[in-house]
Amino acid sequence: MTHTPATATSAPSPSAPVGARRRNGAAVFLREATRSMHATGAVAPSGSPLARRLAAPLPAPGGRGPLRVLEVGAGTGTVTRALAERIGPGDRLDAVEINPRFVRLLTSALRSDPALAAASGQIRIVHGSICRMPLSEDGYDMIVSCLPFANFDPGTVRAVMERYLAALVPGGHLTFFGYLGTLALRTLFAPRAEAARHRAVADVLAEFSDRYGEGDGGVVVWRNLPPARVSHLRAPRRPADAAASDSSCR
């Protein structure tokens, strides 16, 4: 995960229609994917069905106490909007994004997007890497990860997952997703070393899903480009391996 030099990015005015704002976000996302596919991991933002599935473990406000939510890899804000629609007055949402262009777009959207503007007092946009920012133990009730794990090395994936589990309260929720078919495609067409790296990443994620998942194998969201599988994990009382190995999280 690397930073990209900042340049000016136009943002739609607060009075622009919702469709125009989202088309602008999709265009920015495509430009950033062209610049760095490693960091974005796709050519289009997550679709609304996928965003809603990732946000689903967050209970609607009413009859519960305040919750702390962390979103990692906020991109242009599709999942951020889905979370914003579910947070209550006492909740807090920290949206972490490493790309400065996306950060500017998200910051503008806090004023211009109706769903985000309505909850802007509870949303904090954090520009940085999840590998470097301080995370308090038991600091969050729910974490939504939108990172393109398939593009990382297995050591980084393991370190990030361990950081997530350590940052969750016992029993806290972690959701993440992966696109369908990427392993088969890379096995067929990528160099042998790249295919081996991808398999190793899949093995790491399968290990965490086996240990902390709910045994359902995840839920496939077909109405996304490309289709994606959403995995849902629960933090244990205190995993023995929860100490983050930041040396490989970079």
Summary of the structure (lengths in Angstrom):
residues: 250
radius of gyration: 17.3
end to end distance: 6.8
largest distance: 52.8
contacts: 788
relative contact order: 0.15
helix: 43%
strand: 18%
